């Protein structure tokens, strides 16, 4: 039940981390987002897959695995769309407006998945999306404080823009208004 895909995703992050560790964690310097820098544009594609230290990835592994699994329950197509959307939208926003620093790490993706899963319940109004939303809030609701500046080495911008990108992706993937119910009409004069 999507466990295999989750293990593969986390495994790929750890393979990247093993290599990154072997080269002194230098990949972030080359492939992270450096706001408003031409060289930093490439980071928009790679920022969630790089970590500053092994401990950085360790702290992201469990929440990423759990929230990835929740999104994967919707199917691989939705998972890929949501992941790509969060990565590109949040990455572009980080590049445009974040403070000068190198922004890397899966925590922005974690915040994106959190936002997506919570908002999906609103847009879909199904029992399954409601249950997943409640579980997501119960397990990780405290992360919302991470969208505020804290430590200088933490990209609160990635957290904020990841969350907003996840909310946007939920609105994008929400069901079409297929019930064709009559809607109230505003009449002037």
Residue pairs with C-beta under 8 A, 6 or more apart in sequence:
1 73
2 69
2 72
2 73
3 69
5 72
5 76
5 79
6 65
6 68
6 69
6 72
9 64
9 65
9 68
10 61
10 64
10 65
10 68
12 49
13 49
13 51
13 57
13 61
13 64
13 106
14 57
14 61
16 27
16 49
16 50
17 51
17 54
17 57
19 27
20 26
20 27
20 28
20 50
20 51
21 54
25 51
25 52
25 53
27 50
28 50
28 51
28 52
28 102
28 104
29 102
31 42
31 43
31 46
31 47
31 50
31 104
32 40
32 43
32 46
32 47
32 50
32 102
32 103
32 104
33 40
33 43
33 44
33 47
33 91
33 94
33 95
33 98
33 102
33 103
33 104
34 40
34 43
34 95
34 100
34 101
34 102
34 103
35 94
35 95
35 96
35 97
35 98
35 99
35 100
35 101
35 103
36 95
36 96
36 100
40 95
40 102
41 95
43 91
43 95
43 102
43 103
43 104
44 87
44 88
44 91
44 92
44 94
44 95
45 87
45 88
45 91
47 87
47 91
47 94
47 103
47 104
47 105
47 108
47 158
48 86
48 87
48 104
48 105
48 106
48 108
48 109
49 106
50 104
50 105
51 57
51 60
51 104
51 105
51 106
52 104
52 105
52 153
56 105
57 106
59 107
60 105
60 106
60 107
60 110
63 110
63 140
63 143
64 106
64 109
64 110
64 113
66 139
66 140
67 110
67 113
67 114
67 117
67 136
67 140
68 79
68 113
70 113
70 117
70 132
70 135
70 136
71 78
71 79
71 82
71 83
71 113
71 116
71 117
72 79
73 132
78 173
81 169
81 173
82 112
82 113
82 116
82 166
82 169
82 173
83 109
85 165
85 168
85 169
85 172
86 108
86 109
86 112
86 113
86 116
86 162
86 165
86 166
86 169
87 109
87 112
89 161
89 164
89 165
89 168
89 169
90 108
90 109
90 112
90 158
90 161
90 162
90 164
90 165
93 157
93 161
93 164
93 165
94 103
94 108
94 155
94 157
94 158
94 161
97 157
98 155
98 157
98 158
98 161
99 157
101 155
103 155
103 157
103 158
104 155
105 155
105 158
107 146
107 155
107 158
107 159
107 162
108 155
108 158
108 159
108 161
108 162
109 162
110 140
110 143
110 162
111 143
111 146
111 147
111 158
111 159
111 160
111 162
111 163
111 166
112 162
112 163
112 165
112 166
112 169
113 166
114 136
114 140
114 143
114 144
114 163
114 166
115 162
115 163
115 164
115 165
115 166
115 167
115 169
115 170
116 166
116 167
116 169
116 170
117 129
117 132
117 133
117 136
117 166
117 170
118 133
118 136
118 137
118 167
118 170
119 166
119 167
119 170
119 171
120 129
120 132
120 133
120 170
120 173
120 174
121 129
121 130
121 132
121 133
121 134
122 170
123 170
123 171
123 173
123 174
123 175
124 174
124 175
143 159
144 163
146 154
146 156
146 159
147 156
147 159
147 160
147 163
148 156
149 156
150 156
